[in-house]
Amino acid sequence: MAQLFHRSSNSISNISIIAVVLGAGLLLAFAYSMDRGSYITDVKVVKEQPVPFSHKHHVGDDGIDCRYCHTSVETSSYAGLPATEICMTCHSQIWSNAEMLEPVRASFRSGESLEWTRIHDLPDFVYFNHSIHIYKGIGCATCHGRVDTMPLMYKENTLYMNWCINCHRNPEKYIRPRDQVFNMAYEAPANQEELGRKLVADYHVQSLTDCYTCHR
């Protein structure tokens, strides 16, 4: 019988199979990198705000405590954004004529709230409570990063479910003494695992990983 295929067909088919496998692998790698990249997650992305508020200046330079502006963070599921009156407590006296602060003064005069762009915006189907995390010894910087070094606010972590679950499975790696929760410069000690296990027991921290914990 005459040969139906050219002798090079085997080589071509092998190369084609390898190319398809490699192409599929590269496609998956690209999709994964996109899913974890800033284009999707907004990590490290600075968003435009009505006022270019600098945490680095207010927290890092002036030493203003997180709770001065985020007044409900210890008692509510929502950390709270500062009312215009809080801003004007200082800025009615200092930088009172600064052009960049005109939106703040306008808000104060009209009584209309400033429309800040959310940086940490969880989906509506996710329940998160700030107060319980703080009460259990999870520091602000653990989730939000070193806010005191950010001239303009951005998201430090993806806040994806697997990122949250990692902490819920291993709370001893992240927990800190309650009096250090608002210390942005806190560094975990060398014996963090040992200290963490003790604090987990003292604060009655549970390793909650069931769906109902966050999806109610």
N, C-alpha and C positions, 0 to 999 in steps of 0.2 A: 504493500500500500504506500502511496506517495505520502510524504511528510506534509501534514496540514499546516503546521506552524513553523515559523522560522526558528532556527536554533537559539536566537537571542531572546525568544519569548520567555523562557524561564527566568533569565536575568531581569528582564523588564518587569515581570510579575513580582519577583522578590523585591525589587527596588520600589515598586508601587506600594506593596504592602507596608514596607518600612516607612515610606513617605506618609502614608495614611496614618500609621500609628504615631509617628513623630508629630504630624500635624494636629492630631487629636490631643496629644499631650500638651503641645504648645497652646492650643486653644483653651484647654482647661486651666493651664497655668496663667494665661492672660485673663481669663474670667475670674480666677481666684484673686489675682493681683488687683483687678478693677474693683472687686467686691470689698477688698481690704484697703484700697487706696483712698486718697483724700477726695477724689472726684465723687465717690459714693458716700463715704463716711463723714466728710467735712473735717476730718482731723487736721489740725494745724491751719485751718482756713479761717482767716479773719473776715468777719462780715460787717457790712456798713451799718452804723448805728446813728441815731439822731444826734448823739453827742459822742465824740471820741474819748470815752471814759478809759482811764489808765489805772488798772489795778496795781501795776508796778509803782506808780506814784502814790496812790492813796494807801495801799497796804504795805508795799515794800519800803517806800521812803517815809511816809507819814505815820506808819504803824497803826492804821485804823483796823480794828478787829472786824472780822467777817460779820459778826452779829450786829454791828452798828447799822449796817445797811440791810442785811438779810435777817430781818427781825424775828421771823417765825421759824427759822431753821431748826431750833431745838424743840419746838412744840407742835409742829405741823408737818404734814407730808410734803408741803411746798415750802421751799426756802424763802420765798418772797422777794420781790424787787423793791428797792427803796422808793418811798413816796417822794414827790418833788420837795415836800417840806423838809425831808431829811437832808437833801442836797443843799437847800437854801439855808439850813442852819449855819453852814460855814460860808456858803457863797453869797450870802447877803452882806457879808463883811469882807471877804477876800475874793479877788478876781471878780468883783461884782459888776464890772463893765466889760469883761472879756467877751469878744464877739462869739467865740465858740460855745459859750454858755447861754447865749440868747434863747435857744430852745427851752432851756431849764427855766429861765425867767418868764418866758411866754407861758409855759405850763403852769407856773405858780400864779401868774396873773389871771389866766383863764379858768384854772381848775381842771383842765383836761390833761390826762396822764400822757406822759411820753410813751411812744410806741417803740419799745425796744425789740430788737430782733433776737429771737431765742437762739441760744448757742447749744444748750443741752436740752433737746426736745425729744423725749421718748414717745413712741407710738401710743395712741389712745388705749390700746389693749394691754398696756403694761402698767402695773401698779407699782409705784415706788414711794417709800416714805423716808424723808430725810431724817426725821426726829429719831426713829428707831435705830438707824445706822449710826448716828452720832452717839446715842445712848449706849450702844454696844461697842464703842471705841473705834469707829472707822473715821479716819481723818479726812478733812476736806480735800487735801492734796492727793489722796489715794485715787479718787475718781476724777477730780478736776485738774490735777497737775499743780505745778508751782505757779499758781495764779499771781502770787506776789512778784513774779518776774515778768509778767506779761504786759507790755505797753498797751496792747489791744487784746481783748479777750478772744480766745479760740478754744476749740475742743481738743483735749489732750488724748482721750481714749475713745474707742469706737462706740462703747456702750452696747455692743452686740451681746446677745444672750450668752454666748459661750464665754465672753469676758466676765460677765456678772457671775455665771455659774462657777467659774474657776475660783472666785473669792468665796462663794458660798460653800464650796467643797473643802476649801483649805483656809478657813478664817484665821487660823493661828499665824499665817504668814503676813497678814495685813493689819491685824488688830493692834491698837496702841493704848496706852493709859488714857483715861478720859480727859485728864487735865492737859493732854497734848493734842487733842483732836483739832484745835484751831491753830496749832503751831505749824505754820507752813514750812518751816525749815527743819522740822523733825526728821531725824534719820533713824531707821531701824537699827537697834543694837546688834552686836555680833551674836548674842544669844536670843535672837528674835523667836526662834522656834520654841525654846523653853519658856520665854516670857509670854509668847502667844498662847501656849497651852494653858498657862496659869490664868491669863486674862479671860480666855474662853470659858474656863470653869467659874471664875469669879463673877463674870458678867452674864453667865447662863446663856451663852451664845449657842444656838442650834445650827447644825449644818442643814439648812433648808434647801432642798433641791426639787421638791415636788412642784408640779405645774401651778397649783393653786396659790403658791406663795406670791407669784408676780402676776398671774393671769386670773383675775377674779370676775 
